[in-house]
């Protein structure tokens, strides 16, 4: 479809031009207006605790934006919901697009990140995002598995990012064991809440970076680069 200037402005994210539009529609219960304003926010959910993290639509939104597109939603209670996903139409030949993909340089240099969080959806989201930024990522939902992976090849990891609270082994305890193997590996601790005592204990162990959850990916990227630069 051809998106004119008025329609592009209405989307809030697109420029005038040719787009491929994918429409996803249902005839379900609909979404309340107070909720629909927040459905693309990471970690926002209307489900009960333990029933979901609210990352599905956030992941979709991020993927669409990464392709230069946008996503809009309209809903009426009792009538259903419709999502419009817009992707820029490719005008180049297939060969030209393939050449562009193979020659595009990654924004990072392939540094290897070990990311640990017991929430599988968070691991999936962060892993995909960091890979798009040019990092290599090993994601683990089990801290014991992460420790085993690090123990097997400690020199292959450039930095570790771990959640604070996890079943079986806390982030600080994991960090303590990793630093016993590789004393200079940079470690970032993430959590929705960290007390002063938590941060003091983490610093005593040797953890150098702290990032609050929900994670702002730009801040996480900056913190990764800061610690990698310091380690060099």
C-alpha positions in Angstrom: 0.0 0.0 0.0 1.0 3.6 -0.5 1.0 5.5 2.8 0.3 9.2 2.3 1.6 12.0 4.5 -1.6 12.2 6.6 -1.6 8.4 7.3 2.1 8.4 8.1 1.6 11.2 10.7 -1.3 9.3 12.2 0.9 6.3 12.7 3.4 8.4 14.7 6.4 6.3 13.6 6.3 6.1 9.8 7.3 8.2 6.8 5.3 8.6 3.6 6.0 5.8 1.2 5.2 2.2 0.1 4.6 -0.4 2.8 3.5 -4.0 3.2 0.7 -4.1 5.7 -0.2 -7.2 7.7 -3.6 -7.2 9.4 -4.3 -9.4 12.4 -7.9 -9.3 13.6 -10.1 -11.2 16.1 -13.7 -11.0 17.3 -12.9 -11.5 21.0 -13.7 -9.5 24.1 -11.7 -6.5 23.1 -9.2 -4.4 25.1 -10.1 -1.7 27.6 -8.9 1.8 26.7 -6.9 2.1 29.9 -5.0 -1.1 29.1 -4.5 -0.5 25.4 -2.3 2.5 26.1 0.3 0.2 27.8 0.1 -3.1 25.9 3.5 -2.6 24.2 5.3 -1.8 27.4 7.9 -4.4 28.5 6.7 -6.3 31.6 3.2 -4.8 31.6 0.6 -7.5 32.0 -3.0 -7.9 33.2 -2.3 -11.5 34.2 -2.0 -12.7 37.8 1.5 -13.1 39.3 3.2 -16.2 37.9 0.9 -16.3 34.9 3.1 -14.3 32.4 5.6 -11.5 32.1 3.9 -9.3 29.5 6.7 -9.5 27.0 5.0 -11.0 24.0 3.7 -7.8 22.4 6.9 -5.9 23.5 8.9 -8.4 21.5 6.6 -8.0 18.5 6.9 -4.2 18.7 10.7 -4.4 18.9 10.9 -6.7 15.9 8.6 -4.5 13.7 10.6 -1.4 14.7 13.9 -3.1 14.0 12.7 -3.4 10.3 11.8 0.2 10.1 8.1 -0.5 10.5 5.4 0.3 13.0 2.4 -1.4 14.6 -1.0 0.1 15.5 -3.9 -1.3 17.4 -7.6 -0.6 17.5 -10.1 -2.3 19.8 -13.7 -2.1 21.0 -15.0 -4.0 24.0 -17.2 -6.9 23.0 -16.3 -6.5 19.3 -12.7 -7.5 19.1 -9.2 -6.1 18.2 -7.3 -5.4 15.1 -3.5 -4.9 14.7 -1.9 -3.3 11.7 1.8 -4.1 11.1 3.6 -2.0 8.5 6.9 -3.0 6.9 8.7 -0.8 4.4 8.3 -2.3 0.9 11.6 -3.4 -0.6 12.3 -1.8 -4.0 15.6 -3.5 -4.6 16.1 -6.8 -6.3 16.6 -9.9 -4.2 20.3 -10.1 -5.1 20.9 -6.5 -4.1 19.2 -7.0 -0.7 21.3 -10.1 -0.1 24.5 -8.2 -0.9 23.5 -5.4 1.5 22.8 -7.9 4.3 26.2 -9.6 3.9 28.2 -6.4 3.7 26.5 -4.6 6.6 28.9 -4.4 9.6 27.6 -5.2 13.0 27.4 -2.4 15.5 29.5 -4.4 18.0 32.5 -6.6 17.6 31.0 -9.9 18.6 31.8 -9.8 22.3 30.4 -12.9 24.0 27.7 -12.2 26.7 26.5 -14.8 29.2 23.0 -13.7 30.2 21.3 -15.4 33.1 17.6 -15.0 34.3 15.1 -17.5 35.5 12.4 -15.9 33.4 12.6 -17.6 30.0 10.8 -14.8 28.2 13.2 -12.2 29.4 16.2 -14.4 28.4 14.6 -14.7 24.9 13.9 -11.0 24.6 17.3 -9.8 25.8 19.2 -12.5 23.8 17.5 -11.5 20.5 18.1 -7.8 21.2 21.7 -8.1 22.1 22.3 -10.3 19.0 20.8 -7.6 16.8 23.3 -5.2 18.4 26.2 -7.4 17.3 27.0 -9.3 20.4 27.2 -13.1 20.7 24.9 -14.3 23.5 24.5 -17.4 25.5 21.3 -17.2 27.4 20.5 -19.4 30.5 17.4 -19.7 32.7 19.3 -21.9 35.2 22.2 -20.4 37.2 23.7 -23.8 37.6 23.7 -24.4 33.9 25.3 -20.9 33.4 28.0 -21.9 35.9 28.7 -25.1 34.0 28.9 -23.3 30.7 31.3 -20.7 32.1 33.4 -23.4 33.8 33.8 -25.3 30.6 35.1 -22.3 28.6 35.8 -19.3 30.9 38.0 -17.5 28.3 35.2 -17.5 25.8 33.0 -15.1 27.7 33.7 -11.3 27.7 31.0 -10.3 30.2 28.2 -11.8 32.4 24.8 -10.3 33.1 22.8 -12.0 35.9 19.5 -11.5 37.7 19.7 -10.9 41.5 17.0 -13.3 42.7 16.9 -16.8 41.1 15.8 -20.2 42.5 18.7 -22.5 43.3 21.4 -19.9 43.3 21.3 -16.1 43.6 23.0 -13.8 41.2 25.6 -12.7 43.8 26.4 -16.3 44.6 26.8 -17.1 40.9 29.0 -14.1 40.5 31.2 -15.2 43.4 31.7 -18.6 41.8 32.4 -17.1 38.4 35.0 -14.7 39.8 36.7 -17.6 41.6 37.2 -19.1 38.1 38.0 -15.9 36.2 38.8 -13.0 38.6 38.6 -10.2 36.0 35.4 -11.1 34.2 33.0 -8.1 34.2 29.6 -8.8 35.8 26.4 -6.8 35.7 23.6 -7.4 38.2 20.0 -6.8 37.3 16.9 -6.6 39.5 13.5 -4.9 39.8 14.7 -3.8 43.3 18.1 -3.7 44.9 18.5 -2.5 48.5 21.6 -0.6 49.6 22.7 -3.8 51.4 22.3 -5.8 48.2 24.5 -3.4 46.2 27.1 -3.2 49.0 27.3 -7.0 49.1 27.5 -7.2 45.3 30.4 -4.7 45.2 32.2 -6.7 48.0 31.9 -9.8 45.8 33.4 -7.9 42.8 30.3 -7.1 40.7 31.0 -3.9 38.8 27.7 -2.9 37.2 24.0 -2.6 38.1 21.0 -2.2 35.8 17.4 -1.9 37.0 14.5 -4.0 35.7 12.5 -3.5 33.6 15.7 -3.2 31.6 16.2 -0.2 29.4 18.1 -1.8 26.5 20.0 1.4 25.6 21.2 1.7 29.2 22.1 -2.0 29.3 24.1 -1.6 26.1 25.9 1.4 27.5 26.7 -0.4 30.7 28.1 -3.4 28.8 30.3 -1.2 26.7 31.5 0.7 29.8 32.5 -2.4 31.6 34.2 -3.9 28.5 36.1 -0.7 28.0 37.3 -0.7 31.6 38.3 -4.4 31.5 40.4 -3.7 28.4 
